[in-house]
């Protein structure tokens, strides 16, 4: 099962909202994944198959090896669905 990590600056509000949306979209797609949220500092040492967060935050995790996806609008469910459909 793939692991998806939702990342924000503090690992609180915005990442939790995106996590709920990601779980809903995964269900709509008929897929299965382990989804959790965290802050940027913790994400740097946490392993995941897909990292999702705001464009500004997620750029800090882009090391050329991780699959990172930045969102200009964290509530853009169409973009989240596109990311998940193409990567799960």
Protein Blocks (a to p, Z undefined) as FASTA:
>chain_A
ZZdddddfkopmmmmmmmmmmmmmmmmnopacddddddfklmmmpccfbdcddfklmmmm
mgolaccdddfblklmklmmmmmmmmZZ
